[in-house]
Amino acid sequence: MIENIKDIQVIHPIGCLSHKIRRLMEKTLQVRHIDISGDQFAFLKHLSFDDGMSQKELSNKIGRDKTTMARVINTLEKKNLVLRVGSREDKRINHIYLTNLGKEKVKELTPIISEVDKELKSVFTDEEYNKFIEFKNRLKDKAIELESRL
């Protein structure tokens, strides 16, 4: 039994917010009959900025473990949205590339996701948004520091 739940003042509210936003993204895509998850879109979007990065690099950028990475990449491969290519220099390394269909999917989904993002951002003034980003970055840096100690 947790006696001092009120002492969990950062993790719980951020976790709840993250869950709500993830559900919003899933529903946004579902109502448009788009067969892709928010996580899958995040993978595609990162690849659209740096196509051909290694599976490990992609994992580090997105912050997902190896098992999740493999599952999502397998799913995206089955949907013909990405292609996994082994490195010529090191057979242990796989590079992930967007297929033409994957590039089209990013172009199709970006305006939809951007509209939701714009709606969420509308709750902030410019000054509040800048502070929000500052606080988010401080929390991210602290989480990275704490994780490195483990």
Residue pairs with C-beta under 8 A, 6 or more apart in sequence:
5 12
10 139
14 139
21 120
22 38
24 116
25 38
25 41
25 113
25 116
26 37
26 38
28 112
28 113
28 116
29 36
29 37
29 38
29 41
29 109
29 112
32 112
34 108
34 109
34 112
35 79
36 44
36 79
36 81
36 105
36 109
39 64
39 68
39 72
40 72
40 75
40 76
40 81
41 106
41 109
41 113
42 62
43 58
43 62
43 72
43 73
43 76
43 82
44 76
44 81
44 82
44 98
44 102
44 105
44 106
44 109
45 106
45 110
46 53
46 58
46 61
46 62
47 53
47 58
47 82
47 96
47 97
47 98
47 102
48 98
48 103
48 106
50 57
50 61
51 97
51 98
52 85
52 95
52 96
52 97
53 61
53 95
53 96
54 87
54 93
54 94
54 95
54 96
55 69
55 70
55 73
55 84
55 93
55 94
55 95
55 96
56 93
58 69
58 96
59 65
59 66
59 69
62 69
64 72
73 82
73 84
73 96
76 82
76 102
77 83
77 84
79 101
80 99
80 101
80 102
81 98
81 99
81 101
81 102
81 105
82 96
82 97
82 98
82 99
82 102
83 96
83 97
83 98
83 99
84 94
84 95
84 96
84 97
85 94
85 95
85 96
85 97
86 93
86 94
86 95
87 93
87 94
87 95
98 106
121 129
124 132
